[in-house]
Amino acid sequence: MSQHFCTFEHVVIDGSNPRDPHCKAVADLDGDGEPDVAAASAREGGLYWYRGQEWTKCKIADGSFTTDMTIADMNGDGFGDIVIPSHEGLMIYRNPCGAGKDPSADTWEAINISDEGAKMHNVEAVDLNGDGRLDLVTRHQSGFNHLMGNRIYLWFQRSASEWSMRTFECPHGEGLAVADIDGDGFADVVIGGRWYRNPDGDPDGTWQECRYMPEEHFDTCWTQGDVMVQAGDVDGDGRLEIVLTPSEGAGRLAWYAAPDDPTQPEWVEH
């Protein structure tokens, strides 16, 4: 079998980047068809975006941010907004492109969804209830003596200015992904060793806990709940698999193929 390898070029886009830029994301922010880069500092260094190809540095906001951000069109104007937990709250920075303005020069409107969303470790944007508006899923972390990663937060967007929030419990840890694991048309929540089934979009429904490996296997092989998790069709069979690795340090890298009934724990580890 012949092998083909990609060649990567190392490009420095900012020689004086924000201090401790834990948050990074890539998307076309200015609508020119080129991917741009966003980065934020955990140490009062602010939030910036870099225009693709030329990498012009453009400031969005001052402040300190946490470890994750996502870019999503939160208001349906066709341009990606930045969703990021700051030290003050769960923030949306609205892309001025949607109002016909220049995102490199004009103000990104700052919207604090809730102070309760401050310092979240993980954030994902997805329509949880099928109403056509993007909602948010967040989680704290339990490591580094935070001990707050035992709850999933669901933020439902009722309107451009109104949000409701509910939570459900999970084991301590960090990391989450959102994906339609059971193929019913509603996004589910995935963490280390477990996934939670969306109650058919019911904001008040019960999220059923399902395991994609036996609990003792996760406890033995992964040793802690701090993970990086993603879901996607790894083997091209049209079904979603789950990819798992420790969030920091050395450890296993594995992917899990679902059985016919994904609510059962007999997923095959690779």
N, C-alpha and C positions, 0 to 999 in steps of 0.2 A: 504494500500500500504506500503510495507516495505521500509525502508530508509537505504541507505548505505552511510557512511561517509568516506572520505579519511583522513588519518593521515599524517600530515606534520611534518618533523623534521627541527628544526631551526639549520642552519649550518652557521657559520661565516667563510667566505673564505679569508678575509683579515682584520686583526685587525688594520691596518694602511692604509686604503684605500685612493685613491686620494681625495683631498679636494673637497667638493661639486661635487660628481660624478653624475651629472644629466644625462649623457648619459650611457645607459646600453644596451647590446644585448647578445643573446645566439645563438651559432652555433658551429658546429664541425670545428674548425679552423686547426687542425693538421692531420685530416684524420684518427683518431684512432677509430672512431665510437662513441665516448663519447662527449656529449655537453660541450663546453667551454663557458666561460663568458668573455665579454669585457666591460671595464668601462673607462670613461674619465672624467677629472676634468674640472670644469668651472673656476678654480682659479689657473692656472699655475701649476697644479699637474700632467699633462701628460696623456697619453693614454696607457692602459695596457690590457693584456689578461691573463686569469687564466686557466691553463690546468685542464680539468675535472677530478673529483674524488680526485686527490691529491692537486689541486688548487695552483700549482706552479705559482708564479707571474712573468710575462714576460713583459718587457717594449717594447712598439712600438714606441712612440714618446714623445717629450716634448711639452709643450704649453698649451693653454687654448682652451676649446671647448664649445659648446653651450648646447642644451637640448635634442638632438636626434641623433641617428646614426642608420645605417642599415648595415647588413652583406649580401653581394651578390657577386656572381662570375662575376665580371665586365668584365673580359677578356677571359672567357670561358676556363680556364685551369683546371677546376674541383675543385677549392678551393675558399672559401669565402674571399673576400676582405672587408675592412672596409671603408664605406663611411660616412663622418662626417663633419659637418661645424665647422671650427676653427675660430679664430679671424682674420686669414689671408686670408681665402678663403674656397671654397667648396673642401674638400680633399678626395682623394682616397688613402688608404694605401694598397699596393698590397702585398698579402700573398706570402712569399717566397717559400711556399710548392710547388707552381706551377712550380718552377725552380729546384725542387729536393733539396731544402735547408731546414734548421731547423727554423721554425717560432719562436722558443724560444730563438735562439741565433743569427740568421742572420737578416740583415736589411730588414724592410718593406719599399719598395720604396714609397716615398711620391709624389703624383701627385696633383698639385693645378689646378683644372679645371678652376676656375675663381675667381678673387678677388671679383666679384659681388656676389658670393655665400657665402661670409663670414657672420658668425653669424646668419645663417638661423635657425629658430626655429624647423622646421619639414623637414624631408627628407625621401623619399621612392624611391626604385629602381624597375623598371618595363620596359618591352619592349612596348613603346607607339605606334610604327609605324609598328610592325611586321617584322622588318628586321633581327631579331635574336640577336640583341645587346641590352643590358640593358641600358635604359635611366634613368633619375632622375627627380623627382618632388619635389620641395621645396616651403616653405612658411616662411616668417618672422612672427612676432607677433605684435599685436597692443597694448597690455597691457604694464604696467610699463613705460608708456610714449614713447614707441618705435614708435607706429602709422605707422607701415609698413606692417601690415598683410592683406592689401587689394589687394594683387596681388599673383597669382600663377605663379611659374617659372617652365618652362619645359626645360630640358637639354637633347638634342638629341646627342647620341654618334655616330659620323660619322665614327670614327676609334679609334684605341687605343690612339691616341694623338690629335684627333680633335673633338671638341664639338661645337654645335650651341645652342643658347638659345633664347627662346621667352617667352612672358608673356601674361596673360589675367587678367582682373580685377575681383575682388570678394569683398564682404563686409568685413569690418574690423574684425579681430579676429585672432585666431590661431587654429592649428589642421588640419590634412588632412589624408585621406586614399586613396588608389588606388584599384579599383576592377572593374570587368566587370559587371556593374549594369544591363545593358539591354541585355546581352548575345549575343552581336554581334561579340565577339572575340577580342575586343579592350578594354584596361583598361581605365576606367573613373576616375575622381577625385571627392572625396566626402569631404565636409566640413560641418559645422553646418547648418542644415536646407536646404542645397542645394547640388546638384551634377551636374557635368559638363560632358556632353556627348562627348566622343572622336570622332572627325570628321573622322572616318574610317581610322585612321592612317596618315592622311594628316598633315605633320608638319606645314603647313601654313593655315590649315582650321580653322573654327570658332567653338569654344567649346560652345555648346548650354547649357545655364543654365536651370536646372530643379529643382523644389522644391519637397522635400519629406514630407513636411507639409506646410500648409498655412503660409505665411510670418508673419501674425499677431499672429499665435500660437507660432511660434519660438520666436518672440519678447516678448511675454507675459510670456511664460513658461521658457525660458532660459535666458532672460535678457541681455545676452552678447554673443558675438561670439567666446569666448575662450572655446573650447571644446576638448575633446578626442573622436575621432570617429573611428569606425572599421566597416568592412562589412564582413559578413559570413552567411552561411546557419544555422540560429538559430533553426528553427523548422523542419528541415529535409525534406523540400518539394522540394529540388533541386534548389531553387531560393535564391538569396542573400537578406538578410535583413541588415539594418543599425542599429548599436548600438551607443548610444550617451550619454555622461555624461559631466558635467562641468570639465574643465581641472584642476581647483583648488577649494578647498573649498566644502561646502555642496551644494546639489542640486539634480535634478532628474537623475535617471538612467533609460533609456527607450530603447526599440528596436522597429523598424518600419518595418512592412511587406508591400511589394510592391503590388500595384494593377496590373491588367493585363497589363496595359500600365504604366511602371515605370516613364515615363516622366510627368505623372500627379501627383498632390500633394495629392491625396487621399490615402496615405499610412496609415496603421492602427497602431496606437501607442499602445504599451503594456508596 
